[in-house]
């Protein structure tokens, strides 16, 4: 019975251990780690190192495999969090709209034209919203 439980535990731990890959991909895609605590990331990495040493000393494959995966995930998560918080990496993540907005701000003529368009749109939006249409009954 113990070998079966060990197999199930190993598969379960490997599946659960791969879940941080979703968060890592999201962090990298968004280039934003504002909601991730550095203390948590470094603490998880330290904990993972301790568990890997323990698993290796025990020589239990049931503990070694999931802990190696967890260590890989924690190293990757830590690296990605530090990378996306670096100004050079974070700057490359600006959406295309941010580049357009910066161009509008940097070019006074374009900025004035943009402000006029926004003003006209706002005026049109408010006048359309304030219009009351009465339909005879």
Wavefront OBJ file of the C-alpha trace (Angstrom):
o trace
v 0.000 0.000 0.000
v 2.844 2.416 0.794
v 4.313 2.243 -2.749
v 0.910 3.167 -4.204
v 0.488 6.089 -1.804
v 4.056 7.204 -2.582
v 3.314 7.177 -6.302
v 0.081 9.132 -5.845
v 1.823 11.612 -3.528
v 4.648 12.107 -6.026
v 2.293 12.694 -8.952
v 0.130 15.038 -6.875
v 3.144 17.007 -5.647
v 4.552 17.289 -9.177
v 1.212 18.574 -10.462
v 0.917 21.084 -7.621
v 4.582 22.019 -7.982
v 4.079 23.003 -11.603
v 1.264 25.449 -10.800
v 3.595 28.411 -10.145
v 4.447 28.274 -13.856
v 1.092 29.983 -14.486
v 2.020 32.907 -12.222
v 5.548 33.064 -13.638
v 4.189 33.291 -17.186
v 1.735 36.020 -16.138
v 4.497 37.990 -14.403
v 6.699 37.777 -17.470
v 3.900 38.586 -19.912
v 2.702 41.629 -17.930
v 6.185 42.671 -16.803
v 4.650 43.694 -13.494
v 5.494 42.202 -10.103
v 3.943 44.901 -7.933
v 1.651 42.453 -6.137
v 4.439 39.986 -5.331
v 6.215 40.376 -2.003
v 10.005 40.068 -2.184
v 10.037 38.640 1.340
v 7.607 35.907 0.256
v 9.612 35.053 -2.878
v 12.953 34.878 -1.074
v 11.378 33.017 1.869
v 9.842 30.430 -0.460
v 13.200 29.977 -2.170
v 14.976 29.481 1.173
v 12.304 27.007 2.294
v 12.670 25.111 -0.964
v 16.420 24.820 -0.475
v 15.914 23.414 3.035
v 13.384 20.842 1.796
v 15.694 19.787 -1.025
v 18.541 19.174 1.411
v 16.181 17.190 3.652
v 14.852 15.115 0.740
v 18.362 14.363 -0.508
v 19.517 13.330 2.966
v 16.535 10.984 3.263
v 17.131 9.638 -0.224
v 13.386 9.447 -0.834
v 12.496 9.849 -4.501
v 8.948 10.717 -3.381
v 10.364 13.846 -1.750
v 13.287 14.535 -4.086
v 11.320 14.907 -7.354
v 8.645 17.353 -6.160
v 11.178 19.363 -4.168
v 13.488 19.670 -7.162
v 10.537 20.937 -9.197
v 9.587 23.347 -6.398
v 13.173 24.584 -6.263
v 13.183 25.168 -10.017
v 9.885 27.056 -9.777
v 11.103 29.161 -6.843
v 14.390 30.022 -8.564
v 12.479 30.980 -11.716
v 9.880 33.002 -9.789
v 12.589 34.863 -7.873
v 14.534 35.585 -11.050
v 11.431 36.803 -12.901
v 10.303 39.030 -10.010
v 13.738 40.645 -9.805
v 13.961 40.910 -13.595
v 10.602 42.604 -14.107
v 11.305 45.028 -11.280
v 14.487 46.113 -13.048
v 13.814 49.408 -14.850
v 15.174 48.229 -18.208
v 12.987 45.112 -18.298
v 9.916 46.884 -16.922
v 10.244 49.670 -19.474
v 10.003 47.215 -22.386
v 6.597 46.104 -21.198
v 4.771 49.349 -21.933
v 1.723 48.768 -24.070
v 1.595 50.365 -27.505
v -0.857 52.951 -26.188
v 1.781 54.212 -23.755
v 4.120 54.919 -26.667
v 1.373 56.895 -28.434
v 0.549 58.791 -25.243
v 4.208 59.662 -24.764
v 4.399 60.901 -28.379
v 1.351 63.102 -27.775
v 2.879 64.570 -24.641
v 6.296 65.116 -26.260
v 4.900 66.877 -29.382
v 3.101 70.115 -28.434
v 1.189 70.374 -31.751
v 0.065 66.777 -31.562
v -0.807 67.254 -27.883
v -2.995 70.269 -28.694
v -4.746 68.372 -31.487
v -5.315 65.406 -29.197
v -6.698 67.667 -26.447
v -9.090 69.243 -28.949
v -10.294 65.819 -30.100
v -10.846 64.687 -26.512
v -12.680 67.921 -25.710
v -14.936 67.584 -28.774
v -15.646 63.963 -27.918
v -16.480 64.814 -24.313
v -18.777 67.648 -25.379
v -20.554 65.393 -27.867
v -20.858 62.600 -25.303
v -22.366 64.889 -22.676
v -24.776 66.577 -25.065
v -25.987 63.192 -26.320
v -26.379 61.943 -22.778
v -28.317 65.028 -21.707
v -30.737 64.910 -24.618
v -34.215 63.849 -23.612
v -36.319 62.442 -26.381
v -40.070 62.707 -25.869
v -42.171 60.426 -27.954
v -45.880 61.199 -28.199
v -48.017 58.489 -26.665
l 1 2 3 4 5 6 7 8 9 10 11 12 13 14 15 16 17 18 19 20 21 22 23 24 25 26 27 28 29 30 31 32 33 34 35 36 37 38 39 40 41 42 43 44 45 46 47 48 49 50 51 52 53 54 55 56 57 58 59 60 61 62 63 64 65 66 67 68 69 70 71 72 73 74 75 76 77 78 79 80 81 82 83 84 85 86 87 88 89 90 91 92 93 94 95 96 97 98 99 100 101 102 103 104 105 106 107 108 109 110 111 112 113 114 115 116 117 118 119 120 121 122 123 124 125 126 127 128 129 130 131 132 133 134 135 136 137
